[in-house]
């Protein structure tokens, strides 16, 4: 019994390495099978074992290379986002310090400079503190 089990394990990769067909029926349901459908067009699905010719061995440099390229792109995007966040946090802290330490702040509205009221300054201070708490560490 044990020998039969071992033979089954050895033969199973060759069974898995067969062609797989994909097609969509009239109801729009996608099917996968080892046999193509009668009277209907089907596409062959490329599996890692069928593309190398060796069962269980992934193709070289295709999936691994693609994943490495994706990883590199994602790491680059994360680094850019972190750099942008760092600049944002520095600016937000500078703005907060100005709001807290300068009672005579002015802003340009419709081409003319206007002084912020104490209520406006307090609102902006609260907003800046919330932004820093939510986005900066």
C-alpha positions in Angstrom: 0.0 0.0 0.0 2.8 2.4 0.9 4.6 1.7 -2.4 1.4 2.5 -4.3 1.1 5.8 -2.5 4.7 6.7 -3.4 4.1 5.8 -7.1 1.0 8.0 -7.1 3.0 10.9 -5.7 5.7 10.5 -8.3 3.2 10.3 -11.2 0.9 13.2 -10.0 3.1 16.1 -11.3 2.9 14.7 -14.9 -0.9 14.5 -14.5 -1.0 18.1 -13.4 1.2 19.3 -16.2 -1.5 18.7 -18.9 -3.2 21.3 -20.9 -6.0 23.4 -19.3 -8.6 25.0 -21.5 -10.7 28.1 -20.7 -14.0 29.2 -22.3 -17.1 31.2 -21.6 -20.5 29.6 -22.2 -23.7 31.3 -23.5 -24.7 32.4 -20.0 -21.4 34.2 -19.5 -19.9 31.6 -17.1 -16.2 30.9 -17.4 -15.2 27.3 -17.4 -11.8 25.5 -17.0 -11.3 21.9 -18.0 -8.7 19.4 -19.2 -10.7 18.8 -22.3 -11.8 21.5 -24.8 -15.5 21.9 -25.3 -17.2 20.4 -28.3 -18.2 23.0 -31.0 -16.9 26.0 -29.0 -13.7 28.0 -29.2 -11.4 27.7 -26.1 -8.1 29.2 -25.2 -5.2 27.3 -23.6 -4.2 28.5 -20.2 -0.5 28.6 -19.7 0.5 27.2 -16.3 4.0 27.4 -14.8 4.5 23.6 -15.2 3.4 23.6 -18.8 5.6 26.5 -19.8 8.8 25.0 -18.6 8.2 21.4 -19.7 9.1 20.3 -16.2 6.3 19.6 -13.7 6.3 21.8 -10.7 9.2 24.1 -11.9 8.2 27.7 -12.5 9.4 29.4 -15.6 12.7 31.3 -15.2 12.8 35.1 -15.1 9.1 35.6 -16.1 7.0 35.5 -13.0 10.0 36.1 -10.7 11.3 39.0 -12.8 7.8 40.5 -13.1 7.3 40.3 -9.3 10.7 41.9 -8.7 9.8 44.7 -11.0 6.5 45.2 -9.3 8.2 45.2 -5.9 10.8 47.7 -7.0 8.0 50.0 -8.4 6.0 49.8 -5.2 9.0 50.5 -3.0 9.8 53.5 -5.1 6.2 54.8 -4.8 6.3 54.3 -1.0 9.6 56.1 -0.7 8.1 59.1 -2.7 5.0 59.2 -0.6 7.1 59.1 2.6 9.2 62.0 1.3 6.1 64.0 0.4 4.6 63.3 3.8 7.8 64.5 5.5 7.7 67.8 3.6 4.0 68.2 4.4 4.6 67.5 8.2 7.5 70.0 8.3 5.3 72.7 6.6 2.4 71.9 8.9 4.5 72.2 12.0 5.9 75.5 10.8 2.4 76.8 10.1 1.3 75.7 13.5 4.2 77.5 15.2 3.3 80.7 13.3 -0.4 80.4 14.3 0.5 79.9 18.0 3.3 82.4 18.3 2.2 85.3 16.1 -1.1 87.1 17.1 -0.9 89.5 14.1 -1.1 87.1 11.2 -2.4 88.3 7.8 -3.6 86.6 4.7 -4.3 87.7 1.2 -7.9 87.7 0.2 -9.1 88.9 -3.2 -5.7 90.7 -3.7 -5.6 92.6 -0.4 -4.0 91.7 2.9 -6.4 91.1 5.9 -5.5 90.3 9.5 -6.8 87.1 10.9 -9.2 87.4 13.8 -8.6 85.6 17.0 -11.4 83.1 16.2 -9.9 82.5 12.7 -6.5 82.0 14.2 -7.9 79.5 16.8 -9.8 77.6 14.1 -6.7 77.2 11.9 -4.6 76.2 15.0 -7.1 73.5 15.7 -7.1 72.3 12.1 -3.3 72.3 11.9 -3.1 70.3 15.2 -5.6 67.8 13.8 -3.6 67.5 10.5 -0.4 66.9 12.4 -2.0 64.3 14.7 -3.6 62.4 11.8 -0.7 62.4 9.4 2.6 63.0 11.2 4.4 60.9 13.8 
